[in-house]
Amino acid sequence: MNQIDIVTAVIRDDQGRWLLVRKKGSKIFMKPGGKREAGEDDLTALAREVREELACNVVEPTLLGAFEAPAANEPDTLVRSVVYLAQIAGEPVAQAEIEEALWIDPNRPDGRLLAKLLVDQVLPAVKAL
């Protein structure tokens, strides 16, 4: 099985909704973030990915933990995500490979498909805080 290592952010608003993104060609919503480039640490990669995907800056990131699950968009692949709780500065606008960015209540996604990692691991970890 292949493995993808990424860094992502749980970004919440005052109403408890999460900012989730859907990549072009996918039906699954997930946390913003992505793969590290050579020489990048977690926070540098996260800041770059959020800027590229949403035209926003990451503010006050705090480590939530590392989680693994089957990848949402790649068969026979395990995704390992280091996840941060963060805020953003700026109004999010879907860019680059992102087709759609929405504020969603992850407990009530209104028929939207959410990534397995988000539902099975990250959401319970955030609820446990």
Backbone hydrogen bonds in HBPLUS format (Angstrom, degrees):
<---DONOR---> <-ACCEPTOR-->    atom                        ^
c    i                          cat <-CA-CA->   ^        H-A-AA   ^      H-
h    n   atom  resd res      DA  || num        DHA   H-A  angle D-A-AA Bond
n    s   type  num  typ     dist DA aas  dist angle  dist       angle   num
A0002-ASN N   A0076-ASP O   3.13 MM  74  6.41 153.9  2.20 161.0 153.6     1
A0078-LEU N   A0002-ASN O   2.78 MM  76  6.09 166.2  1.79 146.9 148.8     2
A0004-ILE N   A0078-LEU O   2.81 MM  74  6.25 153.0  1.89 158.7 166.5     3
A0080-ARG N   A0004-ILE O   2.78 MM  76  6.10 166.5  1.80 170.2 172.8     4
A0006-ILE N   A0080-ARG O   2.90 MM  74  6.24 164.0  1.93 160.0 163.2     5
A0082-VAL N   A0006-ILE O   3.04 MM  76  6.44 163.6  2.07 146.6 147.8     6
A0007-VAL N   A0034-GLY O   2.96 MM  27  5.57 155.5  2.02 143.1 146.7     7
A0034-GLY N   A0007-VAL O   2.98 MM  27  5.57 142.3  2.12 155.4 155.1     8
A0008-THR N   A0082-VAL O   2.94 MM  74  6.33 158.2  1.99 153.9 160.1     9
A0084-TYR N   A0008-THR O   2.99 MM  76  6.37 155.6  2.05 146.4 153.3    10
A0009-ALA N   A0032-PRO O   3.02 MM  23  5.89 146.9  2.13 162.7 169.8    11
A0010-VAL N   A0084-TYR O   2.78 MM  74  6.16 160.3  1.82 160.5 167.0    12
A0086-ALA N   A0010-VAL O   3.03 MM  76  6.13 162.8  2.06 158.0 154.9    13
A0019-LEU N   A0011-ILE O   2.82 MM   8  5.52 155.1  1.88 157.7 165.1    14
A0013-ASP N   A0017-ARG O   2.93 MM   4  5.54 147.8  2.04 147.6 157.2    15
A0016-GLY N   A0013-ASP O   3.05 MM   3  5.41 164.8  2.08 115.0 118.4    16
A0018-TRP N   A0104-ILE O   2.75 MM  86  5.27 171.4  1.76 147.7 144.9    17
A0104-ILE N   A0018-TRP O   2.80 MM  86  5.27 163.8  1.82 150.4 150.9    18
A0020-LEU N   A0102-LEU O   2.87 MM  82  5.54 167.3  1.89 166.8 165.0    19
A0102-LEU N   A0020-LEU O   2.91 MM  82  5.54 158.2  1.96 157.8 164.6    20
A0021-VAL N   A0030-MET O   2.78 MM   9  5.43 164.4  1.80 159.1 162.5    21
A0030-MET N   A0021-VAL O   2.83 MM   9  5.43 153.7  1.89 148.3 156.1    22
A0022-ARG N   A0100-GLU O   2.79 MM  78  5.19 147.0  1.90 155.5 159.7    23
A0099-GLU N   A0022-ARG O   2.77 MM  77  5.74 148.8  1.87 149.5 159.6    24
A0100-GLU N   A0022-ARG O   3.23 MM  78  5.19 156.3  2.29 142.1 146.1    25
A0026-SER N   A0023-LYS O   3.10 MM   3  5.51 153.2  2.17 138.0 135.9    26
A0024-LYS N   A0097-GLU O   2.85 MM  73  5.80 157.3  1.90 163.0 163.6    27
A0029-PHE N   A0113-LEU O   2.79 MM  84  6.08 173.6  1.79 153.9 154.5    28
A0115-ALA N   A0029-PHE O   2.91 MM  86  6.01 147.9  2.01 176.2 170.4    29
A0040-GLU N   A0037-GLU O   2.98 MM   3  5.56 164.4  2.00 144.5 144.3    30
A0045-ALA N   A0041-ASP O   3.03 MM   4  6.18 167.5  2.04 158.7 162.5    31
A0046-LEU N   A0042-ASP O   2.83 MM   4  6.03 163.2  1.86 155.2 160.5    32
A0047-ALA N   A0043-LEU O   3.01 MM   4  6.03 164.3  2.03 141.0 145.5    33
A0048-ARG N   A0044-THR O   3.03 MM   4  6.21 162.8  2.06 148.1 152.9    34
A0049-GLU N   A0045-ALA O   2.86 MM   4  6.03 170.8  1.87 157.2 159.8    35
A0050-VAL N   A0046-LEU O   2.97 MM   4  6.10 167.6  1.99 155.2 158.2    36
A0051-ARG N   A0047-ALA O   3.06 MM   4  6.17 155.3  2.12 144.2 151.3    37
A0052-GLU N   A0048-ARG O   2.85 MM   4  6.11 162.9  1.88 154.5 159.5    38
A0053-GLU N   A0049-GLU O   2.80 MM   4  5.92 161.5  1.84 152.6 157.9    39
A0054-LEU N   A0050-VAL O   2.84 MM   4  5.48 156.4  1.89 140.0 147.0    40
A0055-ALA N   A0051-ARG O   2.91 MM   4  4.38 141.4  2.06 120.2 125.0    41
A0095-GLN N   A0053-GLU O   2.86 MM  42  4.91 139.3  2.03 145.7 143.5    42
A0093-VAL N   A0054-LEU O   2.97 MM  39  4.83 162.3  2.00 122.1 127.8    43
A0057-ASN N   A0089-ALA O   3.07 MM  32  5.13 166.5  2.09 144.5 148.3    44
A0089-ALA N   A0057-ASN O   2.81 MM  32  5.13 150.3  1.90 144.1 153.6    45
A0059-VAL N   A0087-GLN O   2.81 MM  28  4.96 162.4  1.84 137.5 135.2    46
A0087-GLN N   A0059-VAL O   2.98 MM  28  4.96 171.6  1.98 156.3 156.6    47
A0062-THR N   A0085-LEU O   2.81 MM  23  5.17 151.1  1.90 149.1 158.7    48
A0085-LEU N   A0062-THR O   2.76 MM  23  5.17 162.3  1.79 158.1 157.6    49
A0064-LEU N   A0083-VAL O   2.77 MM  19  5.46 166.1  1.79 150.1 150.6    50
A0065-GLY N   A0083-VAL O   3.28 MM  18  5.49 155.6  2.34 142.1 144.6    51
A0083-VAL N   A0065-GLY O   2.74 MM  18  5.49 175.8  1.74 175.2 174.5    52
A0067-PHE N   A0081-SER O   2.88 MM  14  5.31 155.9  1.93 143.1 150.3    53
A0081-SER N   A0067-PHE O   2.79 MM  14  5.31 159.1  1.83 160.5 165.6    54
A0069-ALA N   A0079-VAL O   3.09 MM  10  5.59 147.8  2.19 147.6 157.5    55
A0079-VAL N   A0069-ALA O   2.80 MM  10  5.59 174.0  1.81 172.6 170.8    56
A0071-ALA N   A0077-THR O   2.79 MM   6  5.51 173.6  1.79 149.8 149.6    57
A0098-ILE N   A0095-GLN O   2.87 MM   3  5.37 158.0  1.91 141.1 142.3    58
A0108-ARG N   A0105-ASP O   2.90 MM   3  5.28 146.9  2.01 112.3 122.4    59
A0112-ARG N   A0109-PRO O   3.07 MM   3  5.32 164.1  2.10 115.1 119.3    60
A0119-VAL N   A0115-ALA O   3.07 MM   4  6.42 166.9  2.09 158.8 161.3    61
A0120-ASP N   A0116-LYS O   2.81 MM   4  5.73 168.4  1.82 159.5 162.8    62
A0121-GLN N   A0117-LEU O   3.09 MM   4  5.48 148.7  2.19 131.6 139.1    63
A0122-VAL N   A0117-LEU O   3.07 MM   5  6.41 168.0  2.09 154.4 158.3    64
A0123-LEU N   A0118-LEU O   2.83 MM   5  5.79 163.4  1.85 165.2 165.0    65
A0125-ALA N   A0121-GLN O   3.11 MM   4  6.21 150.9  2.20 141.9 150.4    66
A0126-VAL N   A0122-VAL O   2.93 MM   4  6.19 154.3  1.99 157.0 163.6    67
A0127-LYS N   A0123-LEU O   2.98 MM   4  6.20 161.2  2.02 152.7 158.1    68
A0128-ALA N   A0124-PRO O   3.05 MM   4  6.16 139.7  2.21 140.1 149.8    69
A0129-LEU N   A0126-VAL O   3.14 MM   3  5.44 158.9  2.18 108.5 115.1    70
